[in-house]
Amino acid sequence: MTINDSPTKAAVLNNPNVDGISLRCNWSTVEPTEGQFDFSYFDSAVAAAGTAHKQVLLRVNTMAQRPAWVDAAITKAGGQFFTFSANGVQTTIPVFWDPTFVAKKIALIAALGAHFTNNPTVTTVWTSFANAQLEDWNVPHTANLLPQWYALGYSTTKMLAVGEQIIDATMRAFPNQYVTLAIGGDGPKLDPSLMYVSSTTLATERTAWPNRLFAQRNSLSDVVEAPPGTFAGIWRLIWDSRPLVAAQMLAPCYGDSTYRMNNGVPIDPDTALKKAVDIGLSYGVSYLEIPQIDVVNSPTVISYAHSAMTSQ
């Protein structure tokens, strides 16, 4: 029920109302040199979770934290890159379907699977293929960026093909785990409809790999619409994808002076967290990812969430 990018706090590991830990590590850390892997962070954190009888969701930050040798290999092979502004910072990424990038990412996934699939503590792993920044779904599609996508040869067919490649590779590498895909939309100017790539990918991959693929949304907050959600919208697809659905909180409730969880309106952190938990429960999620700071500071709400989820 928590997500962390650093060592898991004892208050989380010792909390009986926390069932699992979501662990992240950067690709540049895991594979600093091609083919040479450093799993020390994951090994340590997974072992700590196992000792505490917690499940683990394993993630690697790939696109935003890819090692420099990946871009060097893409450039050498004549690959293409896409440039956009991420919160005011000019950012350049390989196109999602670049064959060199995809091959390197699949090799990473295979190595992770060989190392972790037989570890019973690791019950779920991430997958991603439309992630311009973190592992959340993100295909920049503002009007000023569309000509660049068109010039680079963007197509819905290419996106569906790369999604199938990476998800299939993840399923093969981790035959003993569930796989979770953070879903989102690409805008009507790139695909036939907002959720076309997400919905088509889920349908195709769930047919190929029955009862193993979660649909996850990483923007749960106090202002998410009530289920079933707007027709053809992101949360509607979560509703229609039950029972294997999950959610991650948009932001921490504690320590966020901008109150992102409540659309900028000041609110008590415990109240905000409970409201978001209730919305997640109303969508029938199987698990909720809650920031570590909130787990530590809001034990009453964590107890409430655990009780509600285990009884639904």
QUIVEN-V592919 format. One line per field, one symbol per residue. ss: DSSP state (a for helix, b for strand, c for the rest). A space follows every 10 residues. Layout:
# QUIVEN-V592919
ss = ???
This chain:
# QUIVEN-V592919
ss = cbbbccccca aaaccccccb bbbbbbaaaa ccbccbccca aaaaaaaaaa acccbbbbbb bccccccaaa aaaaaacccc bbbbbbccbb bbbbccccaa aaaaaaaaaa aaaaaacccc cbbbbbbccc bccccccbcc ccaaaaaaaa aacccaaaaa aaaaaaaaaa aaaccccbbb bbcccccccc cccccaaaaa aaaaaaaacc ccbbbbbbbb cccccccccc cccaaaaaaa ccccbbbbbc ccccccccca aaccccccaa aaaaaaaaaa aaccccbbbb baaaaaacaa aaaaaaaaaa ac
